[in-house]
Amino acid sequence: MPSAVRRDPAVDAWFDRGEALRGVVRPWFEAMRDCGPDVRELVHDGHPTACVGDAAFAYVGAFTAHASVGFFFGASLDDPAGLLEGAGKRMRHVKLRWGRPVDEAALRALIAAAYRDLRQRLAEEA
C-alpha cells in the first residue's frame, strides 16, 4: 500500500464522523500507531489500516452491530485467549460488541504480535 503515510488525515476524519462504534476501536488503532516508528496508515477499503512501511498488518472497522480489530496475517498469530475469529487462509479479526468486555491485555498482545510478525516477514524477504 504505497500511499500509506505516517499520519493520514483521512484516518482521523474516519474516526471523527461521530459514529459510536468508531470510538470503540479508536484506542486500538492508537495502539497500532504506537507499535513503532515505521508504522504508516491509510484508509483502505473504507477502514483505517496500519502498515509497516507499505505492507498492512492490522485494521479496525465499525459496523451496525459490532466493531472489529482485524489482522492481515492473523491466522499465524498465537492467540492463547481465543479472541480471534475467522476461517480464511490468512486474515482473522476480534469482534467488539456493546456490553461485552474484551480482554484488553490479550488484544494489545495480538496487535504487538501482528506488528512484530510483519516486520519479521519483511526482513525475511529482504
C-alpha positions as CSV (number, residue, x, y, z in Angstrom):
1,M,0.0,0.0,0.0
2,P,2.3,2.7,-1.3
3,S,0.0,5.5,-0.3
4,A,0.4,4.8,3.4
5,V,1.8,7.7,5.4
6,R,2.9,8.3,9.0
7,R,-0.3,10.1,9.9
8,D,-3.1,10.2,7.4
9,P,-5.7,12.9,7.9
10,A,-8.3,10.6,6.3
11,V,-7.9,8.2,9.2
12,D,-8.6,10.9,11.7
13,A,-11.6,12.0,9.6
14,W,-12.9,8.5,9.7
15,F,-12.9,8.5,13.5
16,D,-14.3,12.0,13.7
17,R,-17.5,11.1,11.9
18,G,-19.2,10.6,15.2
19,E,-20.5,7.0,15.0
20,A,-20.3,5.4,18.4
21,L,-18.6,2.2,17.4
22,R,-15.8,4.1,15.7
23,G,-15.0,5.4,19.2
24,V,-14.8,1.9,20.5
25,V,-12.0,1.0,18.1
26,R,-10.1,4.3,18.2
27,P,-7.9,3.2,21.2
28,W,-7.0,0.0,19.4
29,F,-5.9,1.9,16.3
30,E,-3.9,4.2,18.5
31,A,-2.2,1.1,19.9
32,M,-1.3,0.1,16.3
33,R,0.1,3.6,15.6
34,D,2.3,3.2,18.7
35,C,3.9,0.0,17.7
36,G,6.9,1.6,16.1
37,P,8.4,4.5,14.1
38,D,7.9,2.6,10.8
39,V,4.1,2.4,11.2
40,R,2.2,4.0,8.4
41,E,-1.5,4.3,7.8
42,L,-4.3,4.9,5.4
43,V,-8.0,4.2,4.8
44,H,-8.1,1.0,2.8
45,D,-11.4,-0.5,1.7
46,G,-13.2,2.0,4.0
47,H,-11.3,1.0,7.1
48,P,-8.3,2.6,8.9
49,T,-5.4,0.3,8.2
50,A,-2.0,0.2,9.9
51,C,1.1,-0.8,7.9
52,V,4.8,-1.5,8.4
53,G,6.1,0.7,5.6
54,D,3.6,-0.1,2.8
55,A,2.6,-3.6,4.0
56,A,-0.6,-3.8,6.0
57,F,-0.6,-5.7,9.4
58,A,-3.9,-4.6,11.0
59,Y,-7.1,-2.6,10.6
60,V,-10.2,-1.5,12.5
61,G,-13.8,-1.5,11.4
62,A,-17.2,-0.3,12.7
63,F,-20.4,-1.8,11.6
64,T,-24.0,-1.7,12.6
65,A,-23.9,-4.3,15.4
66,H,-20.2,-4.6,16.2
67,A,-16.7,-3.2,15.7
68,S,-13.7,-5.2,14.9
69,V,-9.9,-5.2,15.1
70,G,-8.5,-7.2,12.2
71,F,-5.2,-8.8,11.3
72,F,-4.0,-9.4,7.8
73,F,-1.9,-12.4,8.9
74,G,-4.0,-13.3,11.9
75,A,-4.1,-17.0,11.2
76,S,-0.3,-17.1,12.0
77,L,-0.7,-15.3,15.4
78,D,-0.6,-17.1,18.7
79,D,-3.9,-16.5,20.4
80,P,-4.0,-18.1,23.9
81,A,-7.0,-16.0,25.0
82,G,-9.1,-17.3,22.0
83,L,-10.1,-13.8,20.7
84,L,-9.5,-14.3,17.0
85,E,-12.4,-15.2,14.7
86,G,-12.5,-16.2,11.1
87,A,-11.6,-19.1,8.9
88,G,-9.9,-17.6,6.0
89,K,-6.4,-18.6,4.8
90,R,-4.7,-15.6,6.4
91,M,-7.0,-13.0,8.0
92,R,-8.6,-13.0,11.4
93,H,-10.4,-10.5,13.5
94,V,-11.6,-9.7,17.0
95,K,-15.2,-8.7,17.3
96,L,-16.1,-6.0,19.8
97,R,-19.7,-5.6,20.9
98,W,-21.5,-3.3,23.3
99,G,-21.7,-4.6,26.8
100,R,-19.2,-7.4,26.2
101,P,-15.8,-6.8,27.8
102,V,-12.7,-7.7,25.9
103,D,-9.5,-9.0,27.3
104,E,-7.6,-5.8,26.8
105,A,-4.2,-7.2,27.6
106,A,-4.7,-10.1,25.1
107,L,-5.8,-7.7,22.4
108,R,-2.8,-5.4,22.9
109,A,-0.6,-8.5,22.7
110,L,-2.2,-9.5,19.4
111,I,-1.6,-6.0,18.0
112,A,2.0,-6.1,19.1
113,A,2.4,-9.6,17.7
114,A,0.9,-8.7,14.4
115,Y,3.4,-5.8,14.1
116,R,6.4,-8.0,15.0
117,D,5.2,-10.8,12.7
118,L,5.0,-8.5,9.7
119,R,8.4,-6.9,10.5
120,Q,9.8,-10.4,10.5
121,R,8.2,-11.4,7.3
122,L,9.6,-8.3,5.6
123,A,13.1,-8.9,7.0
124,E,13.0,-12.5,5.6
125,E,12.0,-11.1,2.1
126,A,14.9,-8.6,2.1
